[in-house]
Amino acid sequence: MKRWLTPTSDHEAAAALAAATGLPAPVAAALLRRGLKGATEIDRFLSPRLSAVEDPVRLPGMEAAVGRLERACCDHAQVVI
């Protein structure tokens, strides 16, 4: 039988964050485990703005991926993403 191992949480911090954000305590605890601590930071994470998103061209391997997609288009190949 498999057992789920869950990281420990600071229940007081999760409860305080839940109260500050209106989120359920388990969600607040999960966000704390991801390193998100403040209401503003959590709002940015849960409701990202397009203006805050990094330029996708800067992602590693993007130049090679674009080249591959261009070749696939020229060859009329199917592409799976």
JOFENBEL-V268000 format. One record per helix or strand of 3 or more residues. SS is the DSSP state (a for helix, b for strand). FROM is the first residue (numbers start at 1). LEN is the number of residues. Records with the same first field share a line. If there is no record, write none. Layout:
SS->FROM-LEN + FROM-LEN
This chain:
a->11-11 + 25-9 + 39-8 + 50-3 + 56-3 + 62-13
